[in-house]
């Protein structure tokens, strides 16, 4: 959403579609499933540093709104 605000008034259709997909992923659970799959894969590959990075990205998302 912050990207749309920053882009205003030059908001592209692609940016709107990206925001819709992000919201849909929150509502249907696909974002959570993708993050869990990434964690599982990192643990299965015995790469705890990758698992930690995935966890931190989920737990402490980077703000893009400044």
C-alpha positions in Angstrom: 0.0 0.0 0.0 2.8 2.4 0.8 4.2 1.9 -2.7 0.9 3.0 -4.2 0.9 6.1 -2.0 4.4 7.0 -3.0 3.7 6.5 -6.7 0.5 8.6 -6.6 -0.6 10.1 -9.0 1.4 7.9 -11.3 0.1 4.5 -10.0 0.4 1.8 -12.7 -1.9 -1.1 -13.3 1.0 -3.5 -12.4 1.4 -1.8 -9.0 -2.3 -2.1 -8.3 -2.3 -5.8 -9.3 0.7 -6.4 -7.1 -1.1 -4.9 -4.1 -4.2 -7.0 -4.9 -2.1 -10.1 -5.0 -0.5 -9.3 -1.7 -3.8 -8.7 0.0 -5.3 -11.8 -1.5 -2.3 -13.8 -0.2 -3.0 -12.5 3.3 -6.6 -13.4 3.2 -6.3 -16.9 1.6 -3.3 -17.9 3.6 -1.0 -18.4 0.6 1.6 -15.9 2.0 1.8 -17.9 5.2 2.1 -21.2 3.3 4.9 -19.8 1.1 6.8 -18.6 4.1 6.4 -21.9 5.9 7.6 -23.8 2.9 10.7 -21.6 2.7 11.4 -22.3 6.4 10.9 -26.0 5.9 13.2 -26.1 2.9 15.9 -24.2 4.7 15.7 -26.5 7.7 15.7 -29.6 5.5 18.8 -28.4 3.7 20.5 -27.9 7.1 20.9 -24.2 6.5 19.8 -22.5 9.7 21.1 -19.1 8.6 18.6 -19.2 5.7 15.8 -20.3 8.1 16.7 -17.4 10.4 16.6 -14.9 7.5 13.2 -16.1 6.5 11.9 -16.0 10.0 13.2 -12.5 10.6 11.8 -11.2 7.3 8.4 -12.6 8.4 8.6 -11.4 12.0 10.3 -8.1 11.4 9.3 -6.9 7.8 11.2 -4.1 6.3 9.1 -1.0 6.1 9.0 0.7 2.7 7.1 3.7 3.8 10.1 5.6 5.2 
